[in-house]
Amino acid sequence: MLHAVRRYADLNPDAAMVLVYAGRVGNNAAGRCMGFAIDLAHNPRKCNFVDDVKRNLDELTTNIDGNAYLRSAVEQLGVDCLFLEVPQ
C-alpha cells in the first residue's frame, strides 16, 4: 500500500493524498514487500512460456524497472532491510 501511494505521488506530484490505515502505518503487509521480487518468473505450466519470447522479454523489462523502483525506495527512504541483488 505504501509503495502504491508513493508511486501515485510520483505520477501526480500536485495531488493531495490521505492514507487511512487501521493499524500502525508501515506495519505488517501494507508496509513492506512480502518476501522477494524477481525479474522473470518461471511458469512451467504455461504451455507457450519458452515459445513466447517477446512477451517474456516485455515481462522481464517491466520487472527490472519495478525492481529498480523498489531499490530506489529502499535507498531514498533509508529502509532498514536486507535488500540483496543476486547477479544472474
C-alpha positions in Angstrom: 0.0 0.0 0.0 2.7 2.5 0.9 4.5 1.9 -2.4 1.2 2.4 -4.3 0.8 5.8 -2.6 4.5 6.6 -3.3 4.1 5.7 -7.0 0.8 7.7 -7.3 2.7 10.7 -5.8 5.5 10.3 -8.3 3.0 10.3 -11.2 0.8 13.1 -9.7 3.0 15.4 -7.8 0.3 18.1 -7.4 -2.3 15.7 -6.0 -3.2 15.6 -2.3 -3.4 12.2 -0.7 -4.7 10.8 2.6 -3.6 7.4 3.7 -6.1 5.8 6.1 -4.9 2.6 7.8 -6.4 0.7 10.7 -3.1 -0.1 12.3 0.3 1.5 12.6 1.3 2.8 9.1 4.0 0.7 7.6 3.4 -2.3 9.9 2.7 -5.7 8.5 1.9 -6.5 4.9 0.8 -3.0 3.9 4.3 -1.5 4.6 6.7 -4.0 3.1 7.3 -6.4 0.3 6.3 -9.9 1.5 9.5 -11.8 0.5 11.2 -11.4 -2.8 11.0 -9.7 -6.2 12.2 -11.4 -9.3 12.9 -10.3 -12.8 11.4 -13.2 -14.8 9.0 -15.7 -13.3 9.3 -19.3 -14.4 5.9 -20.8 -15.2 6.3 -24.3 -16.5 2.5 -24.8 -16.5 2.2 -22.1 -19.2 2.3 -24.1 -22.5 4.0 -21.4 -24.5 6.4 -20.0 -21.9 9.5 -20.9 -23.9 8.0 -20.0 -27.2 6.6 -16.6 -26.3 10.0 -14.8 -26.3 8.6 -11.2 -26.9 6.1 -11.4 -24.0 8.8 -12.9 -21.8 11.2 -10.0 -22.7 8.4 -7.5 -22.1 7.8 -9.0 -18.7 11.5 -9.1 -17.9 11.8 -5.4 -18.8 8.8 -4.4 -16.7 10.1 -6.4 -13.7 13.6 -5.0 -13.9 12.1 -1.5 -13.9 9.9 -2.4 -10.9 12.9 -3.8 -9.0 14.9 -0.6 -9.7 11.9 1.4 -8.4 11.9 -0.8 -5.2 15.6 -0.3 -4.8 15.3 3.4 -5.1 12.6 3.5 -2.4 14.9 1.5 -0.1 17.8 3.9 -0.7 15.9 7.2 -0.7 13.8 6.4 2.3 16.6 4.7 4.3 14.6 1.5 4.8 16.5 -0.9 7.1 16.2 -4.2 5.3 18.2 -6.9 3.7 18.0 -5.8 0.0 20.1 -8.4 -1.8 20.5 -8.5 -5.6 21.8 -11.8 -6.9 23.8 -11.5 -10.1 22.5 -13.6 -13.0 
